[in-house]
Each structure stands twice: as C-alpha cells, then as structure tokens.
Amino acid sequence: MNTKPVIYQMLPRLFANNNADCIPNGTIEQNGSGKMNDITPKVLRAIKDLGATHVWYTGVIEHAHDADYTAYGIARHNPHIVKGKAGSPYAITDYYDIDPDIAVDVEHRLDEFDALVKRTHAAGMKVIIDFVPNHVGRQYYSDAKPAGIKDLGADDDHTMFFSPTNDFYYITRQQFSPSIDLGSGDDRYVEFPAKASGNDCFNAFPNQYDWYETVKLNYGIDYGNGSHHFDPIPPVWFKMLHILRYWASRGVDGFRCDMAHMVPLEFWRWAIANVKERYPNIIFIAEIYDIHLYRDFINIGGFDYLYDKVNLYDTLRGVQCHNVSAANITSCWQTVEGISDKMLNFQENHDEQRYASPQYANDAATVFPSLIVSSMIATGPYMLYMGQELGEKALDAEGYSGQDGRTTIFDYWSLSTIRRWRNRDKCDGRMLTDDEKQLRAGYRKILRMCNDEKAITMGRFFDVMYVNYENPKFNPHRHYAFLRSYGDATLLIAVNFDSNPAEVEINIPQHAFDILDMPQGTVKATELLSGITAEKTFAADAPFKAYLAVPYNAAIWKIEHKNVVPRLKTNRPQEDTEM
C-alpha cells in the first residue's frame, strides 16, 4: 500500500533534555544534553500515533562542539570556530561517528545509535539522518573511519587554490583571518593556508554572517575559471559515496541532503544511482532553494523529494502574515505541476522561524489552513518540527542564538513544550495546557488523515479556484478550495485564512466531474474534522455549501460516490440539512 511520508524532525540534544533551568550560553555540564537512549519506545509510539511515518534525527553525526571528549580519543575543537557551546550540526567533524553529546556511554555511541534505529523501526517508522555534502567543520578529523579510508584533505596540495585531486580549496599564501576573535596564545586558532568557507566564500576573510566554521568541499569545479573536472571522478565523490553506503548499511532509510544545490548535479546523478543499486528503497531529500533546478534534481539527479520552501512555504506565509491573496496558492501547484508528488512541504524546520513565534503568526491556533494545504495538496511528504504540534513559540534567547523566532541549533538547551509533553518519559501530556492539548489533537487528526484517506495518499488533485474568483459567496483573498479524489471517494477541502467564520458556496466545474470521474447528485456527506454529516448537492449546476465555522480553520467534506443519488434539476434553492 502507498504511504504518504509524514516526517517528524527532532534534535535529540534538545528533544530529550529534561533540564528546566538552562542558562544562556551554558555548557553541557550546566544545561545538559538529551540522549538517544531517552528516545524510548514509548516516545516513538507517541510520535507514530501523531501520524508520523519517518523520524529525521538531526544533529546525530559528530560535529564541532565546545565539550571536551579527549579522554575518549575524540579531538578537541577550538571554541573560537564553534558557533555556540553545542556547535552547528552542519559543521561535521567526523562523517563516520555519532556525536558524543547525545550518548550515555560515549565509548559505545555507535551502538546507542544502532539501537535507536532499531527502536524506531520497531515503532513502525523509518529513519532519516542528515547528509552534509557541501562542507565540513574546519577541524575535520575522523577517528572512527573504517580501515583503508583516508581523511578529507590528507593528500591535498596546499599550494594550489584548485586541483582536481584536492578535497578542499586553498587561499594560497594567506592565513585564515575572519572578522571574529580567533583567540590568543596557545588557544588561538591558526589555519595556514586558509581554506574556502562553506558558503562559497573563496577568500580568507569571512565575516560573522558567513559559514566561517565550515570548509567548502571540492567536487571538481574550479571556481577560479568555472571549469568542470568530473573525469576522472574526483576523490571527494568516492569518499562521499562511501559515507552514504556506510550509514545505509547501519539501517538508515533516507538522507536529508543539506544545501543540495551547492553540489554539482553530476555528483548526485552518480552517487544516488550507486547507493540505490545496493539499497533500492533508500530515499534522498534535497534541501534546495531554486525553483528552476527542481526538475533537474529530480529527473537527472535522482532525488525522491525536494524542499518546496521558496514556492508553497513562502506563499502560505505571505497569505498568513502579509495580506497575500489565497488565490496565489494556485500558482504554487502550477509551478510544480507534474512533480508535485516530489515536493516536501512544511511550516517549520530548524532553519525557519516557528509558526507561533511573534516573528511569524504569533498564534499557533491559526495554523490549520496552512497545515491542511501543505499536507493535503499533493501526495508528497509533509514534515513537522519537534514542538510544532504543541505551539512552540521560540521565545528564549538561548545564547549564541538570540530571540529570533527560531529554536537554537547551536546551544545546549531544552524546550518547555516538549519537556512537559514528555513528562519524564510518560508521554501523557498531563503537564500541557488545554490549548496545547487541543492543538496536538488537531495535528494528530490531520496528519493521520493524510494516510487514512486514500484520496490524500494516492488521489488526484483539482483546483476549483478558477470558477470561484467572481463568486459573491466565496472570498478568493481569504479562502482556498480544491478537490482530492481516488476510487469511489472525493474530498472537497476548503480552508479559511480569515479571522471570521464564513458561509461559502463553492462552484465545482463540469470539467472536474469529467476529469475525476465523479458522479453528480445528492449525497449524505461527512465533514471529517467535526464528524458532522449533512445532505449535500454535489453537482456542476449548483454550488456546494460549506460552513467554515471556525476562523483560521477548514472544512473537509468526504463524498462517497456509491452514496451519490442522481437528482432532478430544479430551480429550488439547495437545502442543506445537518444530520
């Protein structure tokens, strides 16, 4: 049976931390860190019950951090090139190892990860981890690499800005001199010659807004003259392929590929095909921010799914916050027509501001129109971020991360919403507020519906907006409506982005009935969010009446074709009787 992926993203370091008294810029000794072992079968069953099919464990690969693990043979990272005390999960320092911060027994951290993978599978979900191919931490060194594997940069010629056989780019005859404090004396960080930074900063002078804690990897592009050197295959390609296969062999089911568009398409075509040759069911998700590259990364690169941030996410945020008309959502599906099943939609992730934050919507209860459109407009995946389902507002100034509407990825911290929901592994939600409980229940209903209703999991889509733009009983500025249909059932979904309830009448064109092979007539339909049943007219010659009774919410009417009774055409007004 087909399944619509519903991905739950979590940082174990934050998710499983029970410390309610964290201090800004606190060390791991002061603030603590969540552990993989604390993601118990009970926790995972509760995430599964929410509707999740996959868990994306963010920040599990070893990355630069301030904590000292030299007693375990792990090289110490210079704190001057670590962002925050906990460091960025995207400044990888050992591709073959698990971050010691999230292990109870540091010496057996890989065993603890393997056990987490097994627990996740036992709970009926699959495991996704990050693959960060564009850059590594400035002090990359692998103490866990398999025999015969050389470290990145081990054989590089440091006298050349670019060489087809180098792993890094070098700013020759120039010391690394960013506009940040590199320390003094024995603690000073010294790099000579300087390496290019991860955000394509090909000089020795990155500023505090650059990815100064990372180093750009060389996939065979000479950024000095733009030439490509892919034959023979560059050494980095083979090293990255080995890393992908290594984690696949440990039971990982998919990779979220960081900043995928910053790595040559030719690499992805080669690497994904080679991984899938051995592991055909593994999935690849691209973090990508260029609509013009979407089709190439699917059709040529071989990606299973792509972030649709700059298309649907940005549009929905505009509708919610900036008076953009809901009618613009039509342009979103038109932009990805033919590849909509490859789009991964979301309201939140670790890069974006929390929906409920003051910087975004400021009210978690208004999320449902955006959530329903994102999760139900296509068969592709929906992703939610830990605490989103509880209305996490990201009000803390955690240290390196200020009060910016985001949950920190750089600091040792914990989240009150998650901590209270977990309630010391009871996962009973007793410590949540009534509003938080109600919000989570709403997420659960909608996310479970994504796989309970075949019309969403596998069905076809039809946008009815074009016949409702001039409809006096429908406001295309604040309302959006569409159909999803599969087999003998159709869903009519109407969302309300307005602060007022609305009685709407939705025109459904004859073309929709023809394309989706839907019968016309009178039917006893069910509204799936409320459970209300009502007798409805489902036809091209009379509008479908729907009461959007709750501001910032929706109506999802299910019409089962077998129950449609053909009706005689009359001029009498349509009756709408709730049962």
Disulfide bonds with the S-S distance in Angstrom:
none
